[in-house]
């Protein structure tokens, strides 16, 4: 028995070490499959083409939903890159006048205007300042970014392929997994797995719902303030709200664009502060409450699980943190403090 345990542990460690580069993608696939399983089963019942076809069509729909916001964000970044190239060319040829919105900034407006006049308004000074930018470092940064982007896209594609396999064989894999937990931990193991599944679904659903609500509320602020391309900014804000500090970047950029396109500084400040209020309330109160209720976690543990998971595991910890806390609570409540039933004499 000791030899079998040692061999099993060694093989498990070797397998994890072999798959280390793909573990994040596999975990993402497991999270997606676990969260979308109820929706997939409803979808598969209406598709009479077999489990493989249903899983493939459903995976393609998920890929479309995931890739559309990313493609839109990349398009916007590329479009702004063309604007930046044109701005650099114009600065070297004729200089760039101090924009009107710079004078309306509440802090350090005069200092920034003076720096702009000294470095960008004069073509010679602008050319000299632009030469100080290390283009080799910029080129290396772009190459690194491109390589990382391709790597991330490949991992996302692998996650979708793994998700397709998990959906197609979901019932078999779930039954085998529960049997394994039952043999290792007894009936308590099945309860632990159920709580972890509930925590995963609650975290993902809570994240999506809160991000959608935050994006729509901030989007209303865009429309009222008159932000250019308010609909696109709303879509980007909703998508980026699922990432840590992503929505802050979106509504800050919207406020700057509003100020630089002739909008009032009061409206730009209103966009920023409205976005900050919505994000603070959503991230610190609504989100932990939804996740805690779904995973049956106290507010404090849900809060620690979410933000502690982000600190420990990065973006993946956004979902792993509450799952770990839910498993800890199950072990504490049901394994340690489970009431012991004693036989009484008749």
N, C-alpha and C positions, 0 to 999 in steps of 0.2 A: 504493500500500500504506500509506504514512504517513497519507494522508487517511482511508482506511478504518479504521485503528486509532484515529485521533483521533475519528472519528464514533462508533465503537463504545464508546469510553471515555466520551464525552460522553453518549450515550444511556443507558449503564449508570448513570452518576452521576445523571442526571435521573430515571431510573426509581427508584433507591434513595431519592432525595430525595422523590419523589412518594409512595412507599409507606412513608416513615419511621415514620409513626404505627402502621402495621400490621406492621412488621418483627418485633417480639417475638412477636406472635400467629402469624405465618407460620413463624418459627423453631420455636416450640412445636409447631405442626402437623407440621413436617418431622421433629422429634425423635420425636413420637408415632408417626407413620407408619413411620419407619425402625425403631423399636424393636418395634412391634407387627406388622410385615410378616410374619414367619414364622407367628405365631399367626393372622393374618388369612387367609393362603393356605390353612392347614388348615381354617379356618372356612368359607371360600368354596367349598372342594371339597365340603363337605357341604350347601351351599345351592345347589339347582339352579334358582335364580330369576334368574340373570344377575349380572354384576359390580355393576351399580348397586344392586340390591336387597341383595346381600350386603354391600356397603360401607355402605349405609344402616343395616342392622340392626346391623352391627358397631360403627358410630359411635354408635348409640343406646345400645348396651351400655356402651361406653367412657364416654359422658356420664353414664350412671347410676352407674357406679363412681366417677367423679370428683365428681359433685354430691352424692352421699349423705353423705360425711363433711363436706363444706362445709355442707350443710343442717343436719346434726346440730350442728355447731359454732355456727352462727348461732342455732339454737334454744336451745342452752345459754346463749349470751351474752344472748339476749333474756329468758330465764327469770331469769338473775341480775340483769338490769336491773330486772325487777319487784321482786325482793328488795331491790335498792338503793333504789328509790323508796319502798317500804314502810319501810325503815330510816330514810330521811330524814324521812318524815312522823312516825314514832314519836319520833325525836330532837327534833323541834320541839314535840311535844305533851307528852311526859313524860320526855324524856331517855333515855339509853341507859346501862345499868349496865356497869361494867367487866367484860368477859368473863373467864371463868376461865382460858382458855388463854393470855391475855396475861401472866398472872403466872408462867406456866411457861416463858416464853421464856428461852433461855440468856443473851441479851445485852440490856441496857438495859430490862429488864422494869419496874423501879421507875420509871424516867423516863417510859416510855410509859404506865404506869398513872396517874401524876400528871397527865400531859397530858390523858388521857382524862377524869379527874375534873374538871379545870378547864374543859374545852371541850365535853364531850358528856354527862356525867352530869346536869348541871343544865340544865333545859329552856331557861331564859333564855340561858345561856351557849351552848348548842347552837344556838339560833336566831340569836344574834349571830354565831357562827362560820360558820354556813351562809350568812349574808348576805354574808360576805366573798368567797364564791365568785362569780366573775363569770359570771352565767348567760348573758350575751350571747356571751362567748367559748365557753362550753359549747355553746350553740346553733349557733354558727358551726362549731364542731368537728364536731358531729353532721351538719350539712348537708354539710360537706366530705367526711366519711366516707361518707355516703350517696351522694354524687355519684361518689366514687372506686369505691365498691362496684359501682354500676351500670356504670361504665366498664369495670371489670375483668370483670364478667359478660358484657358485650358482646364484649370481646376474647376471652374464653373461648369464647363461642358462635361467633365468627368462626374461632377455631382449630379448632373441631370441624367447621365447614363446610369449611374448607381441608383438614383431615385426610380428610374424606370424599372430596374431589376427588382428593387424592393417592393414597388407597387404590384408588379406582375406576380411575384411570389410572396406577397405579404401574409396571407393566411398561413401558409406552410412555415414561413420563417417565425411568425409570432407563436405558433403552437410549439415549435421546437425550442424556441427561446424560453417560453414559460415552463416547458418540461425540464429544461436545464436548471432554471431557477428553483423549481420545486425539488429537484434532486439535491441541489446544493444547500438550499436554505429552508426547505419545507414550504408549508402554506404561506408563511410570512414573506417568502421571496416573491410569490405572485402578487401579494398586496403591495410590496415595494415597487414592483414594475408598473402596476396600475397607477400608483401615485406619481411616478416619474413621467408616465405618459400624459397624465392630466396636467402636470406642471409644464411639460413641453408645449402642449396645445394651448394652455392658458397664456403662457409667455408670448408665443408667436401671435396668437389672436389679439392679445392685449397690445402688443407692439404695433400691429397693423392698424387696429382701430384707433389708437391714440395718434399715430402718425397721420392717418386720414383726417381725423378731427382737427389736429393742429394745422395741417396744411390748408384745410378749407377755411378755418378761422383767420389765419394769416392772409389767405387769398382774398377774403372779404376786405381786409385792410388795404391790400394792393389796389383793388378796384376803387375803393373810396378815395384813396390818396392819388389815384391816377398814375400808377407805376406803368411805364411802357412794357408791353408784352406781359400783361398781368396774368393771363391764362397760363402761359409757359412758365412763368415764375411760380405760379401756384402748383403746377405739376411737379416742378423740380423741388419745391419746398416739401411737398408731400413725400416724394421719394427719398429725399435726403433726411427727412425727420426720423427715418428708421435707423440712421447712423448717428453716433455720438457727435454732437455739435454740428451736424450737417445742415440742419435747418437754420442755425445761426449764420452760417456762411451765406445761405440763400437769401434770407431777408436783409442781411447787411449789404449784400451786393445790390439787392433791389432798392434799398434806401440810397445808396451811392449813385445808382443809375438815375433815380428820380431827381436827385440834387444836380447831377451833371447835365440833365436834359431840360433844364429850365424850371424844374419844380421848386416849390418853396422849401426853405430849410425846415419850416415847421411841419410840413407834410412828411418830409424825409425822416425827421426825428420821430414823428408819430408812428411811421412804419416800423422803425427799429424798436421803439419801446413797446409797441403793441405785440410785435413778434417775441420780444423778450418776456413779456408777461405771459403770453400763451404758452411758450416753451417751459417757463419755470413752473407754471401750474400743472401742465401736462406731465412733465418728466418727474416732478418731485411729489405729486399728490395723486393725480388720476392714474398714471401708469402703475406705480407700485400697488395701488388699491385694486385695480383690475387683475393684475398678475397674482397678487396675494389671495384674492377671493377665488380665482380659478384654480390655483394650486393649493388652496387651503393653507396659506401661510399668513402668519401675523404681519402687520404692516412693516415692522422694523426688519424682520427677516427677509421679506420681499425686497425692501429697499437695499439691504446689505447684499443680498444675492445678485441683484441687477448690477449695481455699481461696483461691488466687489468683484463680480465676475468679469466686468469690463476691464478692471485694473489687472486682474490675474491672467485672463485668457484673451484679451482683446475683444474684437467684435463677436467672436464665437461665445465669449463669456456672457454676452447679453442674454443668451438662452440657457447656457450651461449653469450659470450661477443659481437661478431659481430652481432648476432641476436638482442640483446638489443640495440646496437648502431643504427642498421638499423631501428628498430621500433621508436627510438627517432627521427631519421631524418625524418621519414614519418610523425610523429605527428607534428614536427616543420614546415615541408614544406607544408603539405597538410591540416592540421587541423587549424593551426594558421595563416599561410600566404596564404591560398587558396583565390584567388580573389573572391570577392562577386559580383554576377551577379544581377544587379538591373533592375527592370522593367522600360522601357522607354515609355513615352507616344507616342501613334501613331500620 
